[in-house]
Amino acid sequence: MIINWKPNRDSDKSLYDQIYNYIINQISNGDWYIDSRLPSERKLAEAMEVNRSTISNVLDELKSEGVLISRGSKGTFVANNTWSILASTSQPNWKKYLDQGIHKPNQTTIQMINKYEFEDGMIRLGTGEISTDLFPTEYVNEIMSNITLNSLNYEEPLGYKPLREAICKYLSKFDIELKPEQVLIVSGSLQALSLISIGLLQPGSTVFVEKPSYLKSLHIFQSAGMKLKEILMDEDGIDLNDLRKKLNKSGTNMLYTIPTFHNPTGIVMNESKRKQLMEIIKEFQLPVIEDDAYADLWFSKAPPKPLKSMDDSGSVLYTGTLSKSFSPGLRIGWIAGSESVIERLGDIKMQTDYGSSSISQLIAFEWFDKGYHERYQIGLKSSLKSKCKLVLELLSTHFSDIAKWQKPNGGFYIWVTLKKDINMFKLFEDALKSKLLINPGYIYDFNENNSIRLSIAYATGSELEYGIRKLSEIIRKYY
Ligand SMILES: Cc1ncc(COP(=O)(O)O)c(C=O)c1O
């Protein structure tokens, strides 16, 4: 339950009355359902920016009226008989529906990150997006003033053909040779993962992922009844011995990997490992999702070519996106694979949303076709490189005695591992109190861990300087 509301201090009504009415409204309109747990008094007071005693008084009143119920150390809940008290008409029990829904909710920490990203004054130390000041405003304005909107109808099932052709041309730079029929335009590469989960896998299948992995922060595959199984990583990426060991024992499998500038660790799989992995893939006839979201973003030396460039057995489903190298809001990504698979995924996409935004596809086509992509990457990479240098310097100054990390050669992330085990959720909350938003490593992992995913992409230089120093001060309180 996330509270985005504060009483109005200029109102004639007392804070008490406003909070009382707010809670009654939340319950009666079904936003807070029966049996849902309220945040603690302290958290409510913080979110609403009032004294804890005001919250306490309101909650006591609502408890005495039977609207809320206290369950000892478990907290305060919306009472079962609330509807009969509040509503003259009988309302559906949304909790029952929510509990039955197929898709699992986000982890609480991720829900909090999604909310606090939009709070004024928050320094976002973990956000995996390019900061607004790096956004290619001029190029986008040029594109917008030059495109002719003859039609904004739906596009064909696999997406706007000229864009698919442009993506084939772009991917040939990575030695990936494709026909436009092998490419499906999706609304961000996240949608490609959803389509795979419902179109290609059955409940009970296993999806192997690196430990840690971006995929662990989502519930896409688990919601469709699949298991995620962790494969260990070393400094060159996935541990092939561990993969082999676990593959032997399994039935229907798929591997999801981010070989280049891995999210969250920034690791790049080296070339020889890529070759060995492709051999394993062939030997076990193992389908693979290669997520290449950060392919363009190398600082000094290009990473090895994608697995897809070595794929002569049609085993690799390759996903890419414009979210990291241009704009996440455009919601344009792609998935490439064998024609039959792409056709099936395209068919499901048509049933899901009838195609990605035509206007976004048109912009993306111009972006590639007129060479904006190439031009923009030069400046973007150089900005990221200098921000990375700054963050590494700041880490050396403020973190060298309390944490370790690897220097990334591209991408957005530095994976900072604390030398001491501390309560990372508590740290996340403490950082929030100082207006620092961090991505704790446990959201990407199968177990607790004491890492933090720092991003060089979003915060400005001065925010990074303040934020990293402040974060080290907060962490030191735990040492
Ligand atoms: C590895 C990886 N894949 C996919 C995505 C999602 O990208 P999109 O905006 O294309 O859905 C992200 C975003 O953080 C990512 O890091």
The ligand as a Tripos MOL2 file, in Angstrom:
@<TRIPOS>MOLECULE
LIG
   16    16     1     0     0
SMALL
NO_CHARGES

@<TRIPOS>ATOM
      1 C1         18.6410   -5.8400  -19.4330 C.3       1 LIG1
      2 C2         17.3840   -5.0960  -19.6570 C.ar      1 LIG1
      3 N1         16.4520   -5.5880  -20.4680 N.ar      1 LIG1
      4 C3         15.3070   -4.9560  -20.7080 C.ar      1 LIG1
      5 C4         15.0130   -3.7580  -20.0810 C.ar      1 LIG1
      6 C5         13.6920   -3.1150  -20.3500 C.3       1 LIG1
      7 O1         13.7910   -2.3080  -21.4180 O.3       1 LIG1
      8 P1         12.5730   -1.7420  -22.2410 P.3       1 LIG1
      9 O2         12.4020   -0.3340  -21.8200 O.co2     1 LIG1
     10 O3         13.0140   -1.8990  -23.6480 O.co2     1 LIG1
     11 O4         11.3550   -2.5650  -21.9560 O.co2     1 LIG1
     12 C6         15.9350   -3.2040  -19.2010 C.ar      1 LIG1
     13 C7         15.6330   -1.9550  -18.4870 C.2       1 LIG1
     14 O5         16.1530   -1.6640  -17.4360 O.2       1 LIG1
     15 C8         17.1550   -3.8920  -18.9900 C.ar      1 LIG1
     16 O6         18.0880   -3.4150  -18.1710 O.3       1 LIG1
@<TRIPOS>BOND
     1     1     2 1
     2     2     3 ar
     3     2    15 ar
     4     3     4 ar
     5     4     5 ar
     6     5     6 1
     7     5    12 ar
     8     6     7 1
     9     7     8 1
    10     8     9 2
    11     8    10 1
    12     8    11 1
    13    12    13 1
    14    12    15 ar
    15    13    14 2
    16    15    16 1
@<TRIPOS>SUBSTRUCTURE
     1 LIG1         1 GROUP 0 **** ****
